[in-house]
Amino acid sequence: MEAQFLIVTKTEEGMRLDRWLRVHFPKLGQSLIEKLCRKGAIRSDQGKLKPNSRVASGQKIRIPEDVRNSPAQTPGPRPTKVPQAVIRDLEARILFKDDDLLVLNKPSGLAVQGGSKTTTHVDAVLPHLTFGAPETPRLVHRLDRDTSGLLLLARNRATAQALTRAFARHDIQKTYWALVFGKPKPTHGLIDLALAKRPAPMGGERMRAVSRDDPDGLRARTGYALVAPAGSKFSWMALRPLTGRTHQLRAHMAALGTPIVGDPKYKVENERTVFGGIIEKKLHLHARSVSFRHPSSGKAMLIQAPLTDHMLRIWSHFGFDQADAVDAFGDSLG
């Protein structure tokens, strides 16, 4: 099979591979991209790539004949129209907006990107949130569908590249709030447990803690701090991911023996994790704050996302005082 190579330009640096491919091949389907990446047919001069890999200036990307001549290049079914209620809801959840940035307080239950069975998601709403700007806002990180809270978006390509580099250098600090079963011992610390994908009992895969010498293990580090207990059964935790692995916070808290309340994938089935009638069976994990330097001005930024919906209700029920989280990590980013 013949292939051609395209070279990533300086202005394209930091784009996700799947987005970069669709810039050059607008009709290319996501399912074909994922299939060809799994086979290694789409790769760089450094090796295999994943759809969410970030491309770099000067990188050579192999483009197989399948991409150039496949039926995916012909128009497919029209995308599902985004409900106006979803657009209005996200507009009301904007926490910050300037010429470079847009920050949303994403609700639990709304996916960030689409899939084969997901047509309503944040990415589909973004063309409706330009506010007159020439470019559509770009995703620079993700949240799980059932995780609520702060989602940082770039309103132009230069900002997307700057934020992508900042995430890669760990210059952006994120803090999450979670309600967990039990009380961790010790109450503050650093979880340094490698994670790897493993088959799940009911099918699919889950991230599991593995030894550091496991060939599939990826180093994962999470800072954690107990903010306040709720009796002996629940605890309010502040969490700081120091790496960015899939489901890292959820897998780490389960490995610590204090799984996040409402997590169907990483729950621990025992008498301590039985729901009471006051708690909804939803994931109680919220991206609370982000701290970073503004990509244009260099100004120190701290943006916080208020609790909403089921988490706000349970915080009120337990009488948690949100001011108690201020010094969770010895600073004001709780």
C-alpha positions in Angstrom: 0.0 0.0 0.0 1.4 3.3 -1.0 1.6 6.1 1.5 2.5 9.8 1.6 4.0 11.9 4.4 2.7 15.3 5.5 4.9 17.6 7.6 3.3 19.4 10.6 3.7 23.2 10.3 4.6 25.5 13.1 1.1 26.9 13.4 -0.3 23.3 13.8 2.0 22.4 16.7 0.1 21.0 19.7 -3.0 19.9 17.8 -4.5 16.5 18.5 -3.7 14.1 15.8 -7.4 13.4 15.0 -8.1 17.1 14.6 -5.0 17.6 12.6 -6.0 14.9 10.2 -9.5 16.3 9.8 -8.0 19.7 8.9 -6.3 18.0 5.9 -9.0 15.5 5.2 -12.3 17.1 6.4 -14.5 14.1 5.7 -12.3 11.6 7.5 -14.3 9.7 10.1 -13.2 9.2 13.7 -13.7 5.5 13.6 -11.4 5.1 10.6 -8.7 7.2 12.4 -8.9 5.1 15.5 -8.8 1.8 13.4 -5.7 3.0 11.4 -3.9 4.2 14.5 -4.5 0.8 16.2 -3.0 -0.9 13.1 0.0 1.5 13.1 -1.0 2.7 9.6 -1.0 6.3 10.7 2.3 7.0 12.4 5.1 9.5 12.7 8.8 9.2 12.0 9.1 8.5 15.7 6.7 5.6 15.8 3.0 4.7 16.3 0.5 7.5 17.2 -2.8 7.6 19.0 -5.8 9.7 18.0 -5.2 12.0 21.0 -1.4 12.3 20.4 -0.2 15.9 20.0 1.6 16.7 16.8 4.8 18.8 16.8 6.2 21.2 14.3 8.3 19.5 11.7 6.9 16.0 12.5 6.4 13.8 9.5 3.0 11.9 9.6 2.5 8.9 7.4 -0.8 9.1 5.5 -1.9 5.7 4.1 -3.9 5.3 0.9 -6.9 4.4 3.0 -7.1 7.9 4.2 -6.7 9.6 0.9 -9.1 7.4 -1.1 -11.5 5.8 1.4 -15.3 6.2 1.3 -14.8 8.2 4.5 -13.9 11.0 2.1 -17.5 11.2 0.8 -20.1 13.0 2.7 -21.7 11.0 5.5 -24.9 11.5 7.5 -25.5 15.0 8.7 -24.5 15.6 12.3 -27.2 15.6 15.0 -28.3 19.1 15.8 -27.3 20.3 19.2 -30.3 21.0 21.4 -30.8 24.7 22.1 -31.3 23.9 25.8 -27.7 22.4 26.0 -26.3 25.5 24.3 -28.1 27.9 26.6 -27.1 25.8 29.7 -23.4 25.9 28.7 -23.6 29.7 28.0 -24.9 30.1 31.5 -22.0 28.1 32.9 -19.3 30.3 31.5 -16.9 31.3 34.3 -14.4 33.4 32.4 -14.1 34.8 28.9 -11.5 37.0 27.2 -10.0 37.2 23.7 -7.9 34.1 24.4 -9.7 31.9 26.9 -13.1 30.5 27.6 -13.7 28.6 30.9 -16.8 26.5 31.5 -18.3 24.8 34.6 -19.2 21.6 32.9 -22.2 19.7 34.3 -22.0 16.0 35.3 -23.4 13.7 32.6 -22.3 15.8 29.6 -19.5 14.2 27.6 -16.6 16.4 26.4 -16.2 14.7 23.1 -18.5 12.5 21.0 -18.4 8.8 20.2 -20.4 6.2 18.3 -23.4 6.6 20.7 -22.7 10.1 21.9 -24.0 13.0 19.7 -24.6 15.7 22.3 -21.3 16.8 23.9 -19.2 19.9 24.6 -17.2 19.7 21.4 -20.4 19.9 19.4 -21.5 23.0 21.2 -18.3 24.9 20.7 -19.2 26.3 17.2 -22.1 28.0 19.0 -19.8 29.6 21.6 -17.6 31.8 19.3 -19.2 35.1 20.4 -18.2 36.6 17.1 -14.6 35.4 17.2 -13.1 34.1 13.9 -12.2 30.7 15.4 -14.1 28.0 17.2 -12.9 27.4 20.8 -10.6 24.4 21.1 -10.4 21.8 23.8 -7.0 21.6 25.5 -7.8 19.0 28.1 -10.7 16.7 29.0 -13.0 15.7 31.9 -14.8 12.4 32.2 -18.5 12.5 31.2 -19.6 12.2 34.9 -17.0 14.6 36.3 -18.3 18.1 36.7 -16.4 21.3 36.9 -13.8 23.5 35.3 -13.1 23.0 31.6 -10.4 25.3 30.0 -10.8 26.2 26.3 -8.6 28.1 23.9 -10.3 30.7 21.6 -7.5 30.6 19.0 -4.7 28.3 17.8 -1.9 30.2 19.4 -3.5 30.0 22.8 -4.2 26.3 22.3 -0.5 25.7 21.5 0.6 27.7 24.6 -1.8 25.9 26.9 -0.9 22.5 25.5 2.8 23.2 26.2 1.9 24.4 29.7 0.0 21.2 30.4 2.9 19.1 29.1 5.3 21.0 31.5 2.9 20.7 34.4 2.7 24.5 34.7 -1.1 24.3 35.1 -2.2 23.2 38.5 -5.7 21.7 38.9 -7.5 20.9 42.2 -10.5 18.5 42.4 -13.1 18.0 45.2 -14.5 14.5 45.8 -16.7 12.7 48.2 -15.3 9.4 49.1 -16.2 6.4 51.2 -14.3 6.1 54.4 -11.4 8.1 55.7 -7.9 7.7 54.2 -4.9 6.9 56.5 -2.8 9.0 56.5 -5.2 11.9 55.9 -2.7 13.8 53.7 -0.1 12.5 51.3 1.0 11.6 47.9 -0.2 8.6 46.0 2.6 7.4 43.7 1.2 4.3 42.0 1.7 3.3 38.4 -1.4 2.6 36.4 -2.1 0.2 33.6 -5.2 -0.9 31.6 -6.5 -4.3 32.7 -9.6 -6.3 31.7 -12.6 -5.6 33.8 -14.8 -8.4 35.3 -17.9 -7.3 33.3 -16.0 -6.5 30.1 -14.0 -3.6 28.8 -10.9 -2.2 30.6 -10.1 -0.4 33.8 -7.0 1.4 35.0 -5.4 -0.5 37.8 -2.5 0.1 40.2 0.5 -2.0 39.2 4.1 -2.3 40.3 6.6 0.2 38.9 8.4 -2.6 36.9 5.2 -3.6 35.1 5.9 -3.0 31.4 2.4 -1.6 30.9 2.6 0.7 33.9 2.5 4.5 33.5 3.7 6.5 36.4 0.9 8.4 38.1 1.1 10.8 41.1 -1.8 12.4 43.0 -1.6 14.7 46.0 -4.5 14.3 48.4 -5.8 15.9 51.5 -8.7 15.3 53.8 -10.8 18.5 54.1 -13.6 17.3 56.4 -15.1 14.0 57.4 -18.9 13.3 57.4 -19.3 10.9 60.3 -17.3 7.7 59.9 -18.6 6.7 56.5 -17.8 9.6 54.1 -15.0 12.2 53.6 -14.6 15.4 51.6 -11.2 15.2 49.8 -9.2 17.7 47.9 -7.1 16.0 45.1 -4.3 17.3 42.9 -3.3 15.2 39.8 0.5 15.7 39.3 0.3 13.5 36.1 -2.5 13.2 33.6 -3.4 9.5 33.3 -6.8 8.2 32.3 -9.2 7.9 35.3 -6.2 8.7 37.5 -8.0 10.2 40.5 -10.7 7.5 40.4 -8.3 4.6 40.2 -6.0 6.1 42.9 -8.7 6.7 45.4 -10.0 3.2 44.9 -6.4 1.8 45.4 -6.2 3.8 48.6 -9.3 2.0 49.9 -11.5 5.2 49.7 -13.3 5.0 46.3 -15.2 8.1 45.1 -18.9 7.9 45.8 -21.0 7.1 42.8 -18.2 5.7 40.7 -19.5 2.6 38.9 -16.1 1.6 37.4 -13.9 1.8 40.5 -16.2 1.0 43.3 -15.3 -1.3 46.1 -18.1 -3.6 47.0 -18.4 -4.0 50.8 -20.5 -2.8 53.7 -18.8 0.6 53.7 -19.9 1.5 50.2 -23.6 1.0 50.5 -25.6 4.1 49.5 -27.9 5.8 51.9 -31.1 7.4 50.6 -29.7 10.9 50.8 -27.0 10.4 48.2 -27.6 10.2 44.5 -25.9 7.4 42.6 -23.8 9.8 40.6 -20.1 10.4 40.5 -19.1 12.9 43.2 -16.0 14.3 41.6 -15.7 18.0 40.7 -12.9 19.9 38.9 -12.8 22.8 41.4 -10.0 25.1 40.4 -7.1 25.8 38.0 -4.1 27.9 38.5 -1.8 29.1 35.6 -0.2 32.0 33.8 -2.3 33.7 31.2 -0.8 32.7 27.8 -0.8 36.2 26.4 -0.4 38.6 29.4 1.5 36.3 31.7 -0.8 37.3 34.6 -1.3 34.7 37.4 -4.8 33.3 37.0 -6.9 31.4 39.5 -10.4 30.3 38.3 -12.8 28.3 40.6 -15.9 26.4 39.5 -18.7 26.4 42.1 -20.4 23.2 43.0 -23.7 22.5 41.3 -26.4 19.9 41.1 -26.0 16.7 43.1 -22.7 17.7 44.7 -24.0 21.0 46.0 -27.0 19.3 47.5 -24.9 16.7 49.4 -22.4 19.4 50.5 -25.3 21.3 52.0 -26.7 18.2 53.6 -23.5 17.4 55.4 -23.0 21.0 56.3 -19.6 21.3 54.7 -18.1 24.8 54.7 -16.4 25.4 51.4 -14.0 27.8 53.2 -12.5 24.8 54.9 -10.8 23.8 51.7 -8.7 27.0 51.4 -5.7 25.5 53.2 -6.1 21.9 52.2 -2.7 22.0 50.5 -1.2 24.9 52.4 -2.4 27.5 49.8 -5.6 29.2 48.6 -6.4 26.9 45.7 -8.8 24.5 47.4 
